[in-house]
Amino acid sequence: MTDMATTLPVIDYEKIKKVHDAPHEEFYTSGHRTCQGCESALVMRDFAKASGPRTIATGATGCMYVANTSYQTTPWVIPWMHTQLGAGGASAVGMAAGIRALMRKGKIAKEKINIINFSGDLGGADMGLSGISAALQTDYDLLIILYDNESAANTDIQATGLSTYGAVTTFTPSGKARRIMQARWKKNVAPMLAVGHPTCRYVATASPAFPALDFMNKTRKALNVSGPTFIHTFDPCPKGWDFHPGYSRELGELGIKCGIFPLYEILDGKVTYTYDPHKKGRIPVRDYLVKQGRFAHLIDEDFDYIQGMVDTMWEEWELPGIAPIKSGLKLASR
């Protein structure tokens, strides 16, 4: 008899197995104004390639909105719509509802049309979080992508709920009186949405940099799961993080290998690590932090504190790296 507790759901989608098998056609092309080394631009390019021409994208205000619509130019080949900062979820729902209504009335052919919203730190994790929550409670087929560069990069690198502890931003400068101004730990968005929305079948984290093809395949899987889905991407930002643009991919890989940004997917409540530092061995968090100017002010005790927090994530949490619930929980006595 099959053990249903350990059987992973199977989603029928066209998996890209090798880099050479990735689609050649581009739907996010030249014409944008992103910074050199921008990993968020790679997120846009990859999800557009993975989803294909029968896709409509909607983007909340953020650096990926401003950079993609400058001076009457756009890199988007697929239909694209801008929406307000907190309206990412609502725009995706409205678009999906409109497509469903047009198909029901026979105004357009019944076919699979992908609906994707992309929202940044503020639009996906802070101001726009409630709208995304509402979208994940619907029965519409849509994908929300939170592209996370750990700051409000559109408005000069302010701190957000996703900024790493200790990071220098324009809102959290380091000074003589107080060395650490960014004293908040990074918001754990993907597990929050997975736990809070049990009818949302697919929630994942990803990086456009590492491992190869992981994000593109997660995009395809998300689009072939019925109902609303969510992916949180990890996007090194040369301008905001203060490093040479040539090291964007390396920073993304180091962030994953040190365990500060876990990679996994949750499908129908089943958790799968797509890169497991437990098995492969975590590198020191310092190796990731010291390559970024935003952490140049940290001293040994700061590195030790951050390393301790990451160690706790992987060694003490009931779901390592995912949910901050520790073992030994007991029902309260009556």
Wavefront OBJ file of the C-alpha trace (Angstrom):
o trace
v 0.000 0.000 0.000
v 1.294 3.467 -0.852
v 2.245 5.615 2.115
v 0.357 8.831 1.362
v 2.287 10.708 4.055
v 5.525 10.429 2.090
v 4.220 10.483 -1.483
v 4.950 13.803 -3.162
v 2.299 15.248 -5.495
v 3.144 15.081 -9.190
v 2.666 18.185 -11.329
v 2.631 17.757 -15.089
v 4.888 20.433 -16.557
v 7.650 20.649 -19.153
v 10.821 20.585 -17.064
v 13.985 22.157 -18.456
v 16.708 19.591 -17.780
v 19.756 21.264 -19.325
v 20.786 24.870 -19.883
v 20.880 24.244 -23.638
v 17.236 23.137 -23.443
v 16.070 26.503 -22.115
v 13.810 28.415 -24.521
v 15.756 30.599 -26.951
v 12.971 33.085 -27.585
v 13.112 36.211 -25.423
v 10.050 38.008 -24.046
v 12.028 40.448 -21.858
v 14.583 42.004 -24.172
v 16.670 45.148 -24.589
v 15.192 48.537 -23.812
v 15.222 48.474 -20.017
v 17.216 50.733 -17.694
v 18.214 48.325 -14.951
v 21.598 48.669 -13.270
v 24.530 46.591 -14.448
v 24.485 43.220 -12.711
v 20.801 43.487 -11.733
v 19.554 40.050 -10.651
v 15.937 41.235 -10.588
v 16.173 41.873 -14.334
v 17.275 38.263 -14.677
v 14.178 37.221 -12.716
v 12.022 39.074 -15.253
v 13.864 37.539 -18.185
v 13.719 34.020 -16.758
v 10.049 33.962 -15.824
v 9.121 35.391 -19.219
v 11.183 32.712 -20.996
v 9.750 29.967 -18.784
v 6.127 31.025 -19.184
v 6.215 31.774 -22.909
v 4.207 34.043 -25.221
v 0.733 33.277 -23.831
v 1.490 35.275 -20.688
v 0.292 38.569 -19.239
v 2.451 40.279 -16.595
v 1.455 42.926 -14.102
v 4.062 44.787 -12.070
v 3.631 46.847 -8.917
v 5.546 50.100 -8.547
v 9.191 49.398 -7.800
v 12.604 49.457 -9.449
v 11.445 46.864 -11.989
v 8.587 49.184 -12.973
v 10.639 52.352 -13.311
v 13.538 50.634 -15.087
v 11.231 48.921 -17.565
v 9.183 51.884 -18.776
v 11.636 54.754 -19.178
v 11.294 57.240 -22.008
v 8.552 55.397 -23.898
v 10.617 52.230 -24.183
v 9.951 48.795 -22.722
v 11.704 45.424 -22.781
v 8.398 43.546 -22.534
v 7.315 41.546 -25.559
v 4.386 39.989 -23.712
v 1.455 42.201 -22.586
v 2.375 44.084 -19.428
v 0.527 46.412 -17.046
v 1.745 48.674 -14.247
v -0.199 48.763 -11.005
v 0.111 50.707 -7.757
v 2.575 49.774 -5.024
v 0.132 47.897 -2.818
v -2.047 46.485 -5.593
v -0.001 43.582 -6.971
v -2.357 40.901 -5.708
v -5.485 42.807 -6.717
v -4.172 43.402 -10.238
v -3.451 39.699 -10.722
v -6.906 38.719 -9.462
v -8.624 41.312 -11.649
v -6.690 40.196 -14.703
v -7.415 36.506 -14.079
v -11.092 37.242 -13.447
v -11.322 39.267 -16.659
v -9.700 36.498 -18.718
v -12.073 33.919 -17.204
v -15.109 36.093 -17.954
v -14.048 36.723 -21.566
v -13.578 32.990 -22.124
v -16.928 32.181 -20.530
v -18.691 34.697 -22.789
v -16.922 33.398 -25.877
v -15.109 36.681 -26.494
v -11.725 34.922 -26.584
v -10.720 31.323 -27.152
v -10.512 28.968 -24.186
v -6.809 28.352 -23.738
v -4.186 28.532 -21.034
v -3.086 32.121 -20.460
v -0.544 32.671 -17.708
v -1.186 35.532 -15.280
v 1.928 36.680 -13.399
v 2.382 39.556 -10.976
v 5.830 40.652 -9.841
v 6.214 42.846 -6.776
v 9.338 44.023 -4.933
v 10.112 44.318 -1.234
v 7.473 46.951 -0.496
v 4.917 45.692 -3.018
v 5.338 42.033 -2.082
v 6.407 41.830 1.558
v 5.354 45.091 3.213
v 2.698 47.434 1.817
v 1.312 44.944 -0.709
v 1.296 41.872 1.534
v -2.414 42.040 2.397
v -3.395 42.193 -1.281
v -1.248 39.177 -2.060
v -2.828 37.362 0.872
v -6.254 38.034 -0.621
v -5.104 36.808 -4.043
v -3.889 33.525 -2.543
v -7.370 32.873 -1.118
v -9.035 32.908 -4.543
v -9.504 30.058 -7.013
v -7.911 31.925 -9.926
v -4.885 30.519 -11.736
v -2.158 33.096 -11.131
v 1.422 33.407 -9.942
v 2.776 36.082 -7.606
v 6.552 36.619 -7.716
v 8.184 38.584 -4.901
v 11.534 39.829 -6.232
v 13.601 40.569 -3.149
v 16.635 42.852 -3.356
v 16.400 43.633 0.366
v 15.663 47.348 0.040
v 13.363 49.918 -1.485
v 15.741 50.220 -4.424
v 13.405 52.409 -6.489
v 13.636 55.276 -3.998
v 17.347 55.193 -3.062
v 17.859 52.025 -1.019
v 15.690 52.435 2.069
v 15.348 49.579 4.573
v 12.385 47.227 4.204
v 11.032 44.251 6.098
v 13.336 42.091 3.974
v 16.616 43.908 4.684
v 19.237 41.709 6.341
v 20.126 42.413 9.960
v 22.956 44.944 10.224
v 22.723 46.232 6.656
v 23.449 49.894 5.929
v 20.640 51.572 3.985
v 19.717 55.244 3.604
v 17.299 54.764 6.521
v 19.758 52.739 8.640
v 23.228 54.340 8.388
v 25.944 53.135 10.735
v 27.311 55.742 13.141
v 29.581 56.236 16.135
v 26.721 56.336 18.629
v 24.964 53.307 17.161
v 26.763 50.878 14.889
v 23.723 48.698 14.050
v 20.650 50.624 12.942
v 19.003 47.807 10.963
v 18.208 45.646 13.999
v 15.297 43.682 12.520
v 15.656 40.121 11.281
v 14.518 39.470 7.715
v 10.788 38.797 7.347
v 10.037 35.145 6.558
v 7.440 35.712 3.841
v 7.102 32.397 1.996
v 6.367 30.217 5.072
v 4.019 32.916 6.391
v 1.961 32.694 3.217
v 2.130 28.895 3.031
v 0.919 28.429 6.610
v -1.692 31.169 6.397
v -3.212 30.039 3.095
v -3.786 26.266 3.198
v -5.635 26.291 -0.137
v -2.605 27.827 -1.887
v -1.041 24.663 -3.248
v 2.421 25.889 -4.213
v 4.835 28.249 -2.424
v 8.563 28.333 -3.194
v 11.778 30.285 -2.799
v 14.245 30.632 -5.656
v 17.253 32.445 -7.051
v 17.862 33.411 -10.676
v 21.563 32.726 -10.105
v 21.788 29.330 -8.417
v 21.193 26.468 -8.975
v 20.965 26.731 -12.759
v 17.395 26.461 -14.132
v 15.878 26.131 -10.645
v 13.841 29.331 -10.861
v 12.653 28.698 -14.420
v 11.447 25.218 -13.525
v 9.728 26.471 -10.375
v 7.969 29.080 -12.509
v 6.716 26.396 -14.890
v 5.621 24.192 -12.017
v 3.784 27.067 -10.317
v 1.930 27.903 -13.537
v 0.771 24.307 -13.892
v -0.580 23.991 -10.366
v -4.241 24.918 -10.279
v -5.106 28.029 -8.312
v -2.921 30.850 -6.988
v 0.802 30.259 -6.359
v 3.732 32.234 -4.915
v 7.517 32.383 -5.451
v 9.960 34.489 -3.411
v 13.235 35.187 -5.272
v 16.592 36.251 -3.806
v 18.090 39.049 -5.928
v 21.543 40.489 -5.130
v 21.610 44.221 -5.931
v 25.029 45.773 -6.752
v 23.890 49.320 -6.018
v 22.040 48.595 -2.796
v 24.432 45.970 -1.446
v 27.582 47.804 -2.558
v 29.535 45.253 -4.566
v 30.981 45.049 -8.089
v 28.266 44.111 -10.639
v 30.388 41.232 -11.871
v 29.790 39.347 -8.623
v 25.981 39.244 -8.612
v 25.742 35.557 -9.396
v 28.460 34.697 -6.866
v 26.684 36.637 -4.102
v 23.443 34.814 -4.843
v 25.193 31.459 -4.612
v 26.991 32.375 -1.372
v 23.737 33.560 0.234
v 22.182 30.179 -0.447
v 25.204 28.078 0.508
v 25.616 29.834 3.871
v 21.944 29.169 4.642
v 20.808 32.745 5.194
v 18.334 32.332 2.294
v 16.947 28.752 2.136
v 15.779 27.247 -1.154
v 12.727 24.982 -1.034
v 9.235 24.423 -2.374
v 6.004 23.547 -0.587
v 3.520 21.634 -2.722
v 0.244 20.519 -1.158
v 1.876 20.824 2.258
v 4.922 18.717 1.345
v 8.295 20.450 1.799
v 11.215 19.723 -0.547
v 14.615 21.405 -0.277
v 16.022 22.299 -3.664
v 19.375 23.062 -2.067
v 19.944 21.467 1.331
v 22.878 22.991 3.274
v 22.414 20.256 5.893
v 23.553 17.650 3.391
v 26.007 19.771 1.410
v 27.485 21.664 4.352
v 26.925 25.347 5.120
v 29.723 27.813 4.495
v 30.313 30.567 7.115
v 27.887 33.483 6.818
v 30.889 35.821 7.056
v 32.029 34.615 3.610
v 28.797 36.038 2.182
v 28.643 39.239 4.236
v 32.223 40.505 3.836
v 31.867 40.797 0.063
v 29.248 43.550 0.479
v 29.972 47.157 1.394
v 26.695 47.446 3.298
v 28.249 45.222 6.002
v 31.701 46.875 6.106
v 30.997 48.312 9.568
v 30.340 44.941 11.223
v 32.738 43.654 13.864
v 33.359 40.110 15.067
v 30.506 40.100 17.559
v 28.080 41.144 14.801
v 29.229 38.342 12.519
v 28.918 35.914 15.436
v 25.370 37.081 16.169
v 24.238 36.660 12.546
v 25.952 33.265 12.336
v 24.198 32.238 15.543
v 20.810 33.229 14.139
v 21.435 31.232 10.956
v 22.664 28.258 12.998
v 19.425 28.394 14.990
v 17.425 28.395 11.751
v 19.030 25.155 10.613
v 19.761 23.350 13.878
v 16.839 24.191 16.164
v 13.797 24.955 14.004
v 11.286 22.140 13.558
v 11.351 22.792 9.796
v 15.031 23.727 9.352
v 15.544 27.061 7.634
v 11.810 27.492 7.069
v 9.604 27.877 10.147
v 10.784 29.317 13.514
v 9.016 26.681 15.613
v 11.363 24.753 17.868
v 11.036 21.136 19.016
v 9.597 20.180 22.360
v 6.215 21.842 21.934
v 3.588 20.522 24.324
v -0.125 21.126 24.698
v -0.924 23.479 27.527
v -2.347 21.642 30.533
v -5.934 22.396 31.417
l 1 2 3 4 5 6 7 8 9 10 11 12 13 14 15 16 17 18 19 20 21 22 23 24 25 26 27 28 29 30 31 32 33 34 35 36 37 38 39 40 41 42 43 44 45 46 47 48 49 50 51 52 53 54 55 56 57 58 59 60 61 62 63 64 65 66 67 68 69 70 71 72 73 74 75 76 77 78 79 80 81 82 83 84 85 86 87 88 89 90 91 92 93 94 95 96 97 98 99 100 101 102 103 104 105 106 107 108 109 110 111 112 113 114 115 116 117 118 119 120 121 122 123 124 125 126 127 128 129 130 131 132 133 134 135 136 137 138 139 140 141 142 143 144 145 146 147 148 149 150 151 152 153 154 155 156 157 158 159 160 161 162 163 164 165 166 167 168 169 170 171 172 173 174 175 176 177 178 179 180 181 182 183 184 185 186 187 188 189 190 191 192 193 194 195 196 197 198 199 200 201 202 203 204 205 206 207 208 209 210 211 212 213 214 215 216 217 218 219 220 221 222 223 224 225 226 227 228 229 230 231 232 233 234 235 236 237 238 239 240 241 242 243 244 245 246 247 248 249 250 251 252 253 254 255 256 257 258 259 260 261 262 263 264 265 266 267 268 269 270 271 272 273 274 275 276 277 278 279 280 281 282 283 284 285 286 287 288 289 290 291 292 293 294 295 296 297 298 299 300 301 302 303 304 305 306 307 308 309 310 311 312 313 314 315 316 317 318 319 320 321 322 323 324 325 326 327 328 329 330 331 332 333 334
